[in-house]
Amino acid sequence: MTELERTLRRLRRRHTVPRVVYRYLSGRPLDGRTGYAYRTRGAGRWTGYQRQAVRLGVPAVAALTAVYPDQTGTALGTVAAVAAYRVRRRITSRRFNREYVAPTLAALAPALGREPGQVRLHVDPTLGNLTPRLAKPLSPAEEAVRRWYGEHVEPVVRWLPERAQRAAWAVQRAARPVTSRLAVFRRPGVEEQGPRIELTADTPYLTKEQRHLVSSIVTSKIPVSDLVESWHQVGPRVTATWTVRKRPPARVGLDQVAEHFPRLAEWEFFVGLGAGDRPVTLSLRDDSPHIAVSAGTGAGKSVLAQLVAVQVLARGGRVVILDRKGSHRWSLGLANVDYCARPHQMHDALVRLAALADERNTLAMHEPDDWDPGPRVLVIAEELNATIGQLLNYWAEVRGKGDPKRSPAVAALADLLFLGRSAKVNVLAVAQMLTARAIGGPEARENFGVRCLARFTANNWKMLVPEAAMPRPSRTLGRWQIVVGGQATETQVAYLTTAEARALACPRSPETSQVNGPSSPAGDFLTLREAAEAGVIPWTHAAAKKRLQRRVGTVPTPRGKRGTADVYAREDLTAWAGTPSDAAA
C-alpha cells in the first residue's frame, strides 16, 4: 500500500460520522485540530463552550420557532436585548478605563519605580458620578440611533435585570433577620467602604514623599473632590484606598434632641449628629470643664450656646449669660437665668461666681469624693473679644484709690477656668478669635478641652487646635468641627427655635400642664418684691420679708434664685397669703 493510500485511509478514519457528530456536540473543531481548549480560548478566538452553545442553540431556537412562533419571538427579543446590554456595558467600561484608569496607571508606574503590570488600580465608575464625564458631542445620526434605542430596546434590556434585582432584594429582605445574626454572611468592611479608588503596588513600602506623589497623581487624574485617603503597608504589597467623605445630615432639630438627651448623664450634653447620623456629645467631666466656641459672624455661635444652656436648665441648673448685644432673647424671663447686658452687671456676676466656685471647692476638701456641690452653673460669655475690653474699661472708670489695677472680673474669669471642674461651674466662651488676650492669658486658654470651630481660617485653626489636621471649612449653616483631644468630628449642630428652646428649658409634666422644677416662664415663679407689686401677697415687700424671717404661716420654700433674690412658686405664695394672720409655723 502506497503512502498516499495510507494517508487517505487515516483521514477517512478521522472524519467518520460518529467522530464529526461528537466534535459538533462537544464544541471541538470539526476538522479534528488540537489546541482548542474547552474553557479557555487556546488557539482560537472562541472557547469550546461558546462554540458548543452556538451549535446547539441555533437548531434549538429554529425548532422552537417553528413549533411556538409567538413565544419564541419574545424570548429571542429578550436574549438579544440582554446581549445588547452586556455589549453596551463592555463598551462603556472600556471607554472608562481608557479615559481614567489607563492614564493614571501610566503616570503611577514610573513614579513608583515599577512596571505597569506590578501596579493595579481599581476605580469605581459610580464614584463621584464619573461616567457622565465621558459624554461627547453627538452627531444627528448618533442622536437618532440613541433615541430609537432608548424607545425600543432599552425597555426590553432593563426589564429582565430589574425583575431579577427586585427578586434578589426581596430574598435579602426576607433573609436579613436570620443572616444578620450569622457571622458567616457578614462581609467585613464592604458595606462601609462604598464607592472607592483602590491602588495595589507590588512593593513592601512607600516613603512619605512617594505616597504624597501617588495621592497627587490620583486626585489630578480622577476628577473627584473631597476624598479620604488611607494606606495599608503591611505585607509584601502596599494598598491605598480613596473613599468619598461621609457627611453629617443637612439638618438636626428638636426631634433628635428629644431622642438622645434623656439618655445622657448630668454632665453630658447632646450637640448634634455626625457622619452616619452618629450622635455627638460633650462631657464636662471626662473631656473638659469648659467649652471654647470660635467662628465667624453668622456661623451659629449663639445657637450652639443656646443648645447647651437649655440642657443645663432642663436638669435644674443655672445659666449666667454675659451678653452685650442681646443674642439670647429666648432666655428672657426664665427662672434660674441671670442675663447680664451691662458691664457693671457682668462685673458683679463674675465676682459672685468666683466666690461661689471658691466656696464649693473649700467645702469639697472636707467632703467625700462623690460629694455633689449643688446645681451646675453654666457661664456663657458672648463675644469675649469685646466683653473683656468692656470689663477693663469699666474697671478703669470705677477703680478707686487702693484698688488693684487688674480688673477683679477678669481675675474672677481666670479663677473660674482653673477651679470650675470640681465646683460644677463651667464656662462657655464665645469669640470670633479666641486669642490669649481675649481669655486672660495663654495658660487660661489651655483649660478649654472642648473646642468648637466653624467657618474658620487657617490662622484661627492653627492657633486653637494645632495638633489636629485642618479639614476643609464648610459653608453649610450649622456645620461645626468639634475638637476633643486633638480629634476633630464634623457635626451638624441641632437648631432650636425660641419656642422649642423655652419648652426644653422648662419641662412640663405629661399628666398635667404644670411646670416641673425651678425653670419656668416669667409669672410662674416670683420673687417677694414681684409678688408684692403684683398683688399676689397682701403685704408690702418689707412686711413679707419679716413674716418670712419669723416663719409666720405656711412659709413657701424657695424654688431657685434670680440674681441674689429667692424665687417662689406662685401657688405657694397664694397659699401663704391665705394663711390666717395669727397662724404660726
Beta strands, then each sheet from edge to edge (+ up, - down):
strand 1: 119-123
strand 2: 196-201
strand 3: 227-232
strand 4: 238-244
strand 5: 268-273
strand 6: 279-283
strand 7: 290-295
strand 8: 318-322
strand 9: 337-340
strand 10: 377-381
strand 11: 425-431
strand 12: 448-454
strand 13: 479-484
strand 14: 487-493
strand 15: 525-526
strand 16: 560-562
strand 17: 565-569
sheet 1: 1+ 2- 4+ 3-
sheet 2: 6+ 5- 14+ 13- 12+ 7+ 11+ 10+ 8+ 9+
sheet 3: 15+ 17- 16+
end
